[in-house]
Amino acid sequence: MNGIFDWNFWRCALIRAIRTFAEAMLAYIGTGAVVLGDVNWLAALSAGAMGAVIAILLALAGLPEAQKTEIEYHGPITPEDKENE
């Protein structure tokens, strides 16, 4: 079953949320801090968390990387198959 009830969907959504969390924190830290002590860590974590929540909500609209493709397997190709082509 595809969609939000599929483990692959949640795995892809979690990966996307973690990446978005890191990107949002990096963007926040990079805009206002010169040294490590200048970082407002609470605000940076808040920005990252908001980014992760938005990523999960957007994932509910659809994740292209979570779509499964069905591939039919008909066995190995034999020399007779090549002759019949």
Secondary structure, 3 states (H helix, E strand, C coil): CCCCCCHHHHHHHHHHHHHHHHHHHHHHHHHHCCCHHHCCHHHHHHHHHHHHHHHHHHHHHCCHHHCCCCCCCCCCCCHHHHHHC
